[in-house]
Amino acid sequence: MIKENLDIIRKTIPETVTLVAVSKTKPISDIQEVYDAGQRHFGENKVQEMTEKWEVLPKEIKWHLIGHLQTNKVKYIAPYVHLIHSVDSFKLLKEIDKEAKKNNRIIDCLLQFHVAQEETKFGLDFEEAKELIENPAFIDLHNVHIVGVMGMASFTDNENIVRKEFQQLENYFQLIKSYYFTFNDDFKEISMGMSGDYQLAIEEGSTMVRVGSSIFGTR
Ligand SMILES: *Cc1c(COP(=O)(O)O)cnc(C)c1O
């Protein structure tokens, strides 16, 4: 069942778009099944859960932290995390840099933007993102690497709203790229799109979709 779901999703995603299989709340056996089908990128939203899974599953898995990250928990994932999608403050970025350095790593990060209508969603607005990058201490962070942006659209059936929010995130990406990363080819990722809206997200320029329930079933 899970394997069939994965095959269906893969057929609808261009090869240039990275599929992150969101395995939060799902057991090791489900993840192993998806891994055995060739999937390597997995996403989790909780530090402890992700770390427990990392410990027992194959080390070839690339783990994406997609949920809100508290500074005091960075140390647990710094040894192994592949990409942190949820950077929303300079303080957090600085902590990731510190822990990456301790582990002799450079950790890839995305800036999380707030584009949805709901107030509860985390993320930066455009001004806050500029302030973060223009922080005088930003250039001293040698062990973090900003490779793009991430965002979540509103929970709504209204396609127009969701599409507009994805367009806004894509626009933020282009602006940030032209202001700060013009000559940096590594700034290239737009992480947007979940089970309900990933096709729309791809139409609007997503390079990375985070799909959970359409692969693993409802949580
Ligand atoms: C849970 C989650 C997803 C996946 O959601 P589905 O609707 O199950 O595909 C994607 N992104 C984030 C940030 C999530 O927390």
The ligand as a Tripos MOL2 file, in Angstrom:
@<TRIPOS>MOLECULE
LIG
   15    15     1     0     0
SMALL
NO_CHARGES

@<TRIPOS>ATOM
      1 C1          3.4400   17.2920    8.3910 C.3       1 LIG1
      2 C2          4.1270   18.2430    7.4960 C.ar      1 LIG1
      3 C3          4.1510   18.0380    6.1000 C.ar      1 LIG1
      4 C4          3.4490   16.8880    5.4120 C.3       1 LIG1
      5 O1          2.0720   17.0200    5.4770 O.3       1 LIG1
      6 P1          1.0870   16.0400    4.6870 P.3       1 LIG1
      7 O2         -0.1560   16.8240    4.5400 O.co2     1 LIG1
      8 O3          0.9290   14.8320    5.5320 O.co2     1 LIG1
      9 O4          1.7250   15.7280    3.3830 O.co2     1 LIG1
     10 C5          4.8500   18.9500    5.3320 C.ar      1 LIG1
     11 N1          5.4750   20.0100    5.8780 N.ar      1 LIG1
     12 C6          5.4700   20.2410    7.2010 C.ar      1 LIG1
     13 C7          6.1850   21.4380    7.7330 C.3       1 LIG1
     14 C8          4.7910   19.3680    8.0470 C.ar      1 LIG1
     15 O5          4.7890   19.6190    9.3770 O.3       1 LIG1
@<TRIPOS>BOND
     1     1     2 1
     2     2     3 ar
     3     2    14 ar
     4     3     4 1
     5     3    10 ar
     6     4     5 1
     7     5     6 1
     8     6     7 2
     9     6     8 1
    10     6     9 1
    11    10    11 ar
    12    11    12 ar
    13    12    13 1
    14    12    14 ar
    15    14    15 1
@<TRIPOS>SUBSTRUCTURE
     1 LIG1         1 GROUP 0 **** ****
